[in-house]
Amino acid sequence: MEYRTTRRRAMALAVGTTGALAGCLDGVANTAGGASDGGPDRGPPAADRPRHVAYDPDHLHGEVVSGGPDKDGIPAVDDPSFVDASAASVPGDDDVVVGVVRGGTATAYPRSILVHHEIVNDRLDGVPVSVTYCPLTGTVMGFERRDTTFGVSGNLVNNNLVMYDRATDSRWPQMLATAISGPLVGRTLREFDLVWTTWGRWRRRHPETRVLSTDTGYLRNYGVDPYGSYTPKRGYYAQEYTIFSSLADDDRLGAKDIVVGVRTTRGAAAVEHSRLRRRGLADLSIGGRRIAIVHDPGLDAAYGYALPATTTVTAASTGVVVDGVRRPPAALPFDRVPAIEAMWFAWAGFYPDTDLHA
C-alpha cells in the first residue's frame, strides 16, 4: 500500500511524539546554508563514465516532491569529529554502521547519527567526500566532492534523498548519483564504496577503527530513530508502505526487501541480499559486461567487480576462488563496481529495466 503524505507526518507517527520530531528537524547549530558558493567549475568531480539512468532528467525533475523539511531543515554534518573504538559512546554490537577504509584508516559512521543528518561532509585520506544515507530507501553511498559540500535539499524523488551541492545548487538524487537539474544536469558523481554492517562485525575486522562522534554540533537524541526501529525492524522499516509515490511498481519482490544492485553505462541488475548471503556470489551480465556481486560473510556486506569474460569465479566458505586461487571477498584483483544495498521498491523505481538475478 502506498501513502501520499509528508515525511514530517510519517516521522511523527513512527516516533509517536511531536517533541521528538521537533528535535529531529529543527537545527540548533548553524549550518553552511543553502546559498550557492561558486560556479560549475567548482562543482563536485564527474565520474569517468556516466551511470545508467532510465529516465529523462526533465521527467525526474517533474517527479520531485517536498519531503516536509525545508532546504537544510535536515542539517548535514559539515565538521565531523571522531572517537576511537574504546570510547563509552560507541554503538552497541548489533547497531548498524557504515564503514570505509581509506589510506589505511578505518572509519565507521553510526546509522543512528546518519538518520538525523543524512549527509556527512568529511575528508578521507585527504580527499573531500560526502557519506550519504537515505532512510526511506535504505541506501548508503559515498561521493567525492572536491571543494564544495553537499546538503539536504528537503526534496525527494522516488522517496529518495535529493542532495544539492553548495557550489552550483544542482540537484542530485542520491541513488542515481546524477544531477537532474541545475548547471550540472546530466553530470554523474564520482562514487566510492561504503560497507553496511554492524558495529560488532566492523570492530572485529577493524579494531583500530575510529567512529563518528555524537558531538555533531546539533542537539539530537541519537538514541531515537524518527522512522521507527531498524534493529529490530519496526515502524516504517517493517511496513510495506512507502511515504510517497514510487516511479514504478514491481512485484517480483516485496517493497522493502533488500537487494544489492549494480549499474553500468548500459543498464542495471540486482540480486536479493538474502539470496546473495546463501549463495555467496551472483554472476551477472549487464549489456554484455560481466559483473560479479560477492558476499563478505564476516561483515555480511557485498562488493561489485567487473570481471573478464574468461575468468572463473566460485564462492567458498572462506572467500572467493578466482581461477583456482582463493581470495578475500574484499580484495579480488578486478576493478570495483559500486554495489548498492537498497529497498526493492526504490531500486525498481529508478531502474524499471533492471534484471533481477534468480
Secondary structure, DSSP 8 states (H G I E B T S, - for coil): -B----HHHHHHHHH--HHHHHHHHS-SS----S---S-GGGS--B-SS----SS-HHHHHHT-EE-SS-TTSS--BSS--EEETTSTTS--TTSEEEEEEETTEEEEEEHHHHHHHSEEEEEETTEEEEEEEETTTTEEEEEE-TT--EEEEEEEETTEEEEEETTT--EEETTTTB--BSTTTT-BB-EE--EEEEHHHHHHH-TT-EEE-S-SSS---TT-BTTEEETTEEEGGGSS-BSS--S---TTS-TT-EEEEEE-SS-EEEEEHHHHHHHSEEEEEETTEEEEEEEETTTTEEEEEE--TT--EEEETTEEEETTEEE-GGG-SS-EE--EEEEHHHHHHH-TT-EEE-
